[in-house]
Amino acid sequence: MILFYRERGTGDFLAIDTATNRYYLVNYGQDHFEGRATAIEGQVGSVCTCGVSREFLQVHCRRIAKRKVPREWQKAIGFYTPRGHE
């Protein structure tokens, strides 16, 4: 399942794949997820795939609905779906 978050300090958006948590726990002993987020704060074009800890999400982010993520960000993080094609 893909969940969307917004970082409190920067306003940047993250897409988190919850299905990857088990992989990180089993192989690395870390409570992390694979996600898509900006590498450079505020620059939509710098989106990359990265590991994100549950602690970081709990402390620095808040979960939001996909409809709250601007189209530009959805496209950058690879989760844009035109209306009517959900």
Legacy VTK file of the C-alpha trace (Angstrom):
# vtk DataFile Version 3.0
C-alpha trace
ASCII
DATASET POLYDATA
POINTS 86 float
0.000 0.000 0.000
1.266 3.472 -0.850
0.773 6.128 1.835
1.418 9.822 1.386
3.040 12.120 3.922
3.970 15.777 4.155
7.081 16.818 6.014
6.207 19.360 8.709
9.319 21.534 8.450
9.761 21.750 4.681
6.315 21.014 3.278
7.832 18.374 0.990
5.753 15.304 0.115
6.711 11.633 0.485
5.204 8.453 -0.939
5.838 5.433 1.293
5.471 1.794 0.229
4.319 -0.035 3.363
4.922 -3.451 1.757
8.699 -2.900 2.004
8.824 -2.704 5.818
9.164 -6.470 6.281
12.170 -6.534 3.917
13.973 -3.868 5.975
13.114 -5.623 9.257
14.220 -9.101 8.124
17.353 -8.108 6.209
18.609 -5.087 8.139
16.804 -5.158 11.480
15.506 -1.647 10.780
11.959 -0.331 11.033
12.161 1.425 7.661
10.140 1.711 4.462
11.118 2.381 0.879
9.806 5.702 -0.304
10.045 8.484 -2.833
11.019 11.909 -1.532
13.103 14.928 -2.499
16.871 14.710 -2.171
17.092 18.510 -2.067
14.605 20.274 0.179
11.822 21.973 -1.781
13.050 20.905 -5.228
10.456 18.676 -6.851
12.911 17.666 -9.586
15.272 16.070 -7.058
12.934 13.212 -6.095
14.683 9.911 -5.457
14.010 6.513 -3.919
15.180 6.266 -0.325
14.748 4.430 2.950
12.584 6.259 5.486
12.307 5.255 9.125
9.003 4.923 10.941
10.443 7.247 13.609
11.138 9.969 11.004
7.572 9.698 9.707
6.104 9.870 13.224
8.247 12.817 14.372
8.664 14.918 11.231
5.705 14.134 8.972
1.960 13.879 8.917
-0.054 11.465 6.815
-2.235 13.028 4.139
-4.668 11.879 1.458
-3.384 11.523 -2.110
-5.826 14.230 -3.227
-3.919 16.697 -1.014
-0.644 16.051 -2.902
-0.238 18.568 -5.753
-0.172 17.098 -9.274
3.425 18.257 -9.825
4.549 16.252 -6.785
2.462 13.212 -7.722
4.127 13.173 -11.135
7.608 13.578 -9.634
7.172 10.757 -7.136
5.616 8.529 -9.812
2.069 8.286 -8.494
0.052 10.628 -10.695
-3.191 9.164 -12.024
-5.433 11.382 -14.197
-8.973 11.787 -12.841
-11.237 8.958 -13.887
-8.327 6.501 -14.224
-7.907 5.581 -10.536
LINES 1 87
86 0 1 2 3 4 5 6 7 8 9 10 11 12 13 14 15 16 17 18 19 20 21 22 23 24 25 26 27 28 29 30 31 32 33 34 35 36 37 38 39 40 41 42 43 44 45 46 47 48 49 50 51 52 53 54 55 56 57 58 59 60 61 62 63 64 65 66 67 68 69 70 71 72 73 74 75 76 77 78 79 80 81 82 83 84 85
